[in-house]
């Protein structure tokens, strides 16, 4: 999932998929570091698929932990990457957040 393919909140913190907010990667990460983390994330996601198909619970747990580590390092999970004290609304329904008005305007746009 890329925030570029979905509406992005005006502050750049979230993108919206099916009415739910998803935290974007930290825009302050150096490009080389971000690319390495995305590569690690994709490898971990592939490992999840392999473990699921093999019904290998130990490998699945390891692969899911690797996905989580990459997402935390990217800033998509764990501590927020912004510094203004705003709460983390990751996975909240946009209609139940301060972004609700903005989303209604997006829905009206041609």
DRENVEX-928833 format. One record per atom (N, C-alpha, C, O): x, y, z; residue in one letter. Coordinates in pm, whole numbers, plus 50000, padded with zeros to 5 digits. Atoms other than C-alpha are relative to their C-alpha. Last residue first. Example, Ala and Ser with C-alpha at 12.3 -4.5 7.8 and 13.67 -1.06 7.14 Angstrom:
BEGIN
499184988149994S 513674989450714S 499235010950073S 499745022050090S 500894988150000A 512304955050780A 500905012050000A 501945011850066A 
***
This chain:
BEGIN
500275007550125X 485335156049119X 501044989449970X 500934982449870X 499144995650112X 485795165649486X 499734991549876X 499454979649886X 500774991150089X 482825158349715X 500805003849874X 500235007549772X 501045008150062X 484505128149881X 499175008249901X 498615002849806X 499365008550100X 487575149049947X 498974991949924X 499084990049802X 499654991450113X 485445175350123X 500674991949889X 500444994549771X 501264996950068X 483905148450346X 500275008849878X 499645007049774X 500365011650082X 487435136450420X 498685002449927X 498544998649811X 499115000650116X 488535171050537X 499584988649908X 499554990349786X 500414989250091X 485515173150764X 500835000249874X 500305001849764X 501315003250060X 486255139050918X 499565010749901X 499105007449791X 499884999750146X 489995146050973X 498654997949930X 498604997849807X 500024986150047X 489425155051341X 500125001449849X 499905012349796X 498774992649970X 488615118351394X 499865014549958X 498895018249892X 499974998149854X 485555095551410X 501235008050045X 501615007350161X 501224993049959X 484755097751037X 499975003150149X 499235011950192X 499794985750022X 488385088350960X 498785008050046X 498945019450092X 500904995950107X 487805054251116X 500115015149987X 499975022450085X 501314994649960X 490845048351331X 499165002749876X 499695005449768X 501065010050008X 493625025451204X 498645004950049X 497694997150052X 499825011250093X 496375049751306X 498884989950018X 498554985950130X 501335004450040X 494985079351502X 500074988549900X 499124985949827X 499915009450112X 498195086551691X 498594994949971X 497964988950057X 500155014449975X 497675116851910X 500164991849873X 500044996849761X 501285004950050X 499105151251832X 499914984950021X 500904977850007X 500835005549894X 502045160452058X 498644995049954X 497854990450036X 500904989849945X 503675183651804X 499054994850107X 498195002250153X 499544994849871X 506765162051736X 499025009650068X 499365015350172X 500184985649991X 505815139351448X 500255004550144X 500224996450237X 498824993050049X 507365104951406X 499835015150005X 500805022449983X 500264991450115X 504845086251620X 501265007649961X 502145009750044X 500064985749968X 506115058751847X 499785008449873X 500315005349767X 499164995849889X 505295023551729X 499865014950026X 498845020949992X 500475005449871X 503895016351387X 500925005450107X 501945011750078X 501405003350024X 504245032351041X 499334994050123X 498104993850131X 500854990349934X 507475049551145X 498524997449981X 497695005550022X 500514990750101X 509635030850894X 499145011050061X 498875021249997X 498854992250048X 511555014651182X 499595010349894X 500165021149887X 499634990849892X 508255003851339X 501165008949954X 501145021049977X 501034989749996X 507094989251006X 500285010050112X 500025022050095X 499834991150115X 510384970550962X 498985011450005X 499335022949976X 498764992349982X 510264955951313X 500195010149886X 500555021649910X 500234989849897X 506614945651268X 501235008850020X 501125021050029X 500884990050059X 507324927550942X 499805011450100X 499915023150065X 499174992250093X 510274909851108X 499185010849930X 499685021949909X 499194991249916X 508014899051396X 500915008849914X 501145020549945X 500894989249955X 505544885451141X 500755009750090X 500495021850086X 500244991050113X 508354865550978X 499115011750040X 499365023050000X 498764992750029X 509484850651309X 499785010249888X 500205021749899X 499794990549890X 505944841051409X 501245008549976X 501225020650000X 501014989750012X 505344825351068X 500175010650109X 500115022650082X 499554990850105X 508604806351082X 499025011549982X 499435022849954X 498794993349950X 507584791051415X 500525010149898X 500865021449933X 500354990049900X 504044783451294X 501225007650053X 501135019750076X 498855000149909X 505084765650976X 499835011250101X 500165022850074X 500605002249868X 501844758250787X 501094998650107X 501024989950194X 499355011849943X 503974756350470X 499394995950135X 499754985650192X 500205011250093X 501664780050283X 500594987050054X 500074976250027X 501425003550000X 501534803150585X 499754987949910X 499044978649948X 500315007049875X 505304802250626X 498544995950008X 498234985050056X 499365013350007X 505884810950260X 499644991950125X 499304980150115X 500735008450096X 503374839350280X 500564986049991X 499804976349988X 501295003149938X 504944853650596X 499214990849907X 498664980749952X 499745010949904X 508384850950433X 498714996150074X 498524984450106X 499905012450080X 507094872050141X 500224988050093X 499664977350070X 501365003450045X 505964898250392X 500004987449914X 499114979049924X 500715005749884X 509404897450556X 498584996149962X 498084985750006X 499455013449978X 511104902650219X 499284993150116X 498994981150110X 500525008550106X 508774931850146X 500514985650014X 499784976049991X 501435002349978X 509524947750482X 499434990549895X 498694981349929X 500105009649889X 513284943350440X 498544996750028X 498214985250057X 499535012850052X 513094960450098X 499894989150108X 499454978050080X 501085005050084X 510994988350248X 500394986449942X 499554977449934X 501075004649912X 513604992450523X 498824994549919X 498234984449958X 499555012449937X 516464994150272X 498914994250090X 498704982150094X 499995010550102X 514595019850062X 500424986550060X 499854976250027X 501375003550030X 513845041150369X 499944988449900X 499174979049918X 500505007749885X 517495040350478X 498564995349973X 498234983849999X 499285012950001X 518705051050132X 499504991150114X 499294979150094X 500505008850106X 516015077950111X 500694986449999X 500034976249978X 499204998850122X 516935093550446X 499564989549897X 499194978449934X 498995010550018X 514005091150685X 500825002949874X 500275006649771X 498664995449964X 512305124550753X 501084989449985X 502264992250006X 499404993250115X 509135115050565X 501415005150027X 502125009149935X 499374987649957X 508335089550838X 500675006849880X 501605001249822X 498605000849958X 506195063050675X 500515013850037X 500005024049989X 498995000350107X 502475068950654X 501394998650062X 501595000850181X 498844991349984X 499975059950925X 501004998149887X 501314986949848X 498815008549989X 496775043750803X 501215009250005X 501375017849918X 498694993450006X 493425061150854X 501114989750018X 501034980950104X 499145001949883X 490255041550775X 501345006949977X 501895006749867X 500464992549885X 487395050950543X 500844998950125X 500455003850231X 501345004449957X 488035023850287X 499575006550131X 499044999950220X 500455011550078X 491725033150268X 498694995350060X 498614992050178X 501315005549968X 492865067450387X 499664988749903X 499724990549782X 500765001350123X 496445079750402X 498734992450038X 498684985950142X 500805012050028X 497975093250719X 499554999849855X 499495010149788X 499775010849904X 500575117550853X 499334986949962X 499834976149995X 499125010450052X 500855141050557X 500244988250092X 501104979950064X 498744999549925X 499415171050745X 500984989149957X 502104988650006X 499264987650027X 496715175750480X 501335001050073X 502265007450024X 500454989049915X 495665139150509X 500865012449976X 502025011149938X 499054997749891X 496605117450213X 499525012050080X 499155022250023X 499984986549944X 493925103849982X 500945000850120X 500944992050206X 501174997449918X 495015070549832X 500045014450050X 501105020650049X 501155005050073X 497465059349562X 498685003050070X 497615000150015X 500174992450123X 500345080749693X 498744995749923X 498215003749845X 500814988349972X 499975066650048X 499745008149874X 498795015949872X 499274987550005X 501285034049911X 499055011350028X 497935011549978X 500834988350000X 500005000050000X 500885012350000X 501845013350077X 
***
